[in-house]
């Protein structure tokens, strides 16, 4: 089976935009050319994001099975459950989302603004649960599935991040195919791809998608680098490896993946999932102030910190051309207004 054989229900505007970030490149020494591919503006549904891309394949399956309610799980400020709820509304389906206490964050509006606010506006059936951060399968999610059945509905089960699911990696395998087409259009080649990784299927899908490429036809080797934002590295690496392997098989990669195709870097995850540190804030400021490109303190600020760190250390060598995959997430920013540098408590620039 190939990727094209898998039914896909279109939810995106089309290929997500790609563009250079010349002022960010310049601010980092001007010797590495940085571009972005923008999943943060990939769809008109609930502000879009990486989950809408993944859901193109999962909802095709849900609709084929005759399911009437999407059931998923995430944290209080989950981008994922916001996108699942938006997609359900777009398709006229019901939606139940379990939202757990993944982040111990002190902003007094943390549980009313941002993603959860948007999910409530879309009429989501939100079930709050106090459990802490874990990307694995949870009993609360199973209970939500059972409750839909007991009410006479037909649920479709979507795990955290739409990742640990047989179709979870397909959306970003398709991202890799799409990027190769955009490279041909723009007559460029990206030797580094940087992506944030937590529940793993954005990163894993790309690994599988790029594994379809004929390495001998590439002008240079291509490295896909996942930047961990989970702060539970082993679980994320495990999940990335499993999903990449199963997705590669599913789309017809005719060889085992090599160990060097699965790279997760650490050092940018901050003290915990959902908690930014000084380098996260610096990265958010740098992209915002050089390019007007906004990122969040949970995910993209951390992968951006990874990109910046690897350019400064020389790990991404001068002469490289990097694609920064922006997966979305800005909707969480209001929930972090109390963090110094992200709201009114500090970080203002002197005139
Ligand atoms: N970036 C954003 C904005 C997200 O919402 C997520 C979701 O978890 C990620 C990155 C990480 O992607 P994944 O869960 O596929 O590893």
Boltz pocket constraint, residues with backbone or C-beta under 6 A from the ligand:
constraints:
  - pocket:
      binder: B
      contacts: [[A, 49], [A, 50], [A, 79], [A, 80], [A, 160], [A, 161], [A, 163], [A, 196], [A, 197], [A, 198], [A, 199], [A, 200], [A, 201], [A, 202], [A, 203], [A, 299], [A, 300], [A, 327], [A, 328], [A, 329], [A, 330]]
      max_distance: 6.0
